[in-house]
Amino acid sequence: MTKRQTIIVAIGVLVVMVLLGGMFAGMKKQPPKVSFKTPPKFVKTTPVAYSDVQAQIVTYGRVESSHPIDLIAEVAGRILPGRVALKEGQDFQKGTLLFRIEDSEAQLDLKSQKSNFLRDLATILPDLKIDFPDTYDQWNRYFESIDIDRTLPELPQYRSDQEKTFLATKNIFSNYFSIKRAETNLSKHLIYAPFNGSFSEVLFEPGAYVNPGNKIARIIRKGKLELKVPVEASDISWIEKGSEATVATEDGLRSWQGRVQRIGDVVNQTTQSIDVTIEIFPNEHQIYDGLYLKAEIPGGVIPEAMEVDRSVVYNGSQVFTVESDSVLKVRDITPKRINSKTVVFNGLEEGEVLVNEPLINAHNNMIVTTKIPSPEGSQSDQEVASSNN
């Protein structure tokens, strides 16, 4: 057999094999096609039920003393120590001498004025005995009662215009009031505690020289603390003066009761908030000036309303409900109050089925289910209780 004949035979055998392979492949039974049906989307729901909802305002602020006082020098001199150390954090009791400003020169000047006043009185006593015998005894007793080391007694009352004129021409009135002024200035050298408290700031220590107007220290009152918190202007109508409040640390481990003491009437232009001051009642937990705390202030009661998570509400005033035929519907609501995490609303009929979770890619008339299919895929389903939503 020639080479050409061999090639023709090989090609023929190959064609026969291809034809037979295609015939046998066509005889193979095809597997049945399986179609998958997408189940309806499961949604969590809760029935609409209205009740009275207590509005709650939550805000944060820092503790401040309700009675901070700046101690400012009214006279010049060197600071001398008092009964307690002039140091930050130092406690003291009411009436304690906190410090004093050197007053030796002022005391000597006051004694000099009193001595001159005694001299003036001694000079007019003979004239009073002759011209005003009815008042001589009281002026004489007044003269004897004066002690240059004690406060000057009050002047006796004159009994006639002639006596008044006589005393005025002898400079008795002007000298008396000059001495009383000097006594007042001398008292400014001694600084006493007006209440139980402590030093929160000290700018000058004993030995330093101060001039009138210098701030020496700041004191705060113990047991009288308040919390100043910002409240949004839209929420201020929910708060009333005298309302009870709860103040707590951010971790909630320590808490105090309080009362709304003051409500500001000026809006902060930067934050658009109004300052509300809460008086804090002390308890077994220690509280410090400057502590950052959370305040919960109950507002008014919203009647016939329902509170849900903000994520459930769309476009500010729309929610999804489920009709009896498992069709999703978009419904409008009436928001009564919008909190940081929740919305209080009404506008739906009680008993309607409200979708109680945020939905993604949901739309009106979408088919959904409120039942969880069983793992076996049987016809029996487990109802989703509204209380679990």
Secondary structure by P-SEA (a helix, b strand, c coil): ccaaaaaaaaaaaaaaaaaaaaaaaaaccccbbbbbbbccbbbbbbcccccbbbbbbbbbbbbbbcbbbbbccccbbbbbbccccccccccccccccccccccaaaaaaaaaaaaaaaaaaaaaaaaaaaccccaaaaaaaaaaacccccccccccccccaaaaaaaaaaaaaaaaaaaaaaaaaaaaabbbbccbbbbccccccccccccccccccccccccbbbbbbbbccccccccccccccccccccccbbbbbccccccccccccccbbbbbbbbbbccccccccccbbbbbbccccccccccccccccccbbbbbbccccbbbbbbbbbccccccbbbbcccccccccccccccccccbbbbbccccccccccbbbbbccccc
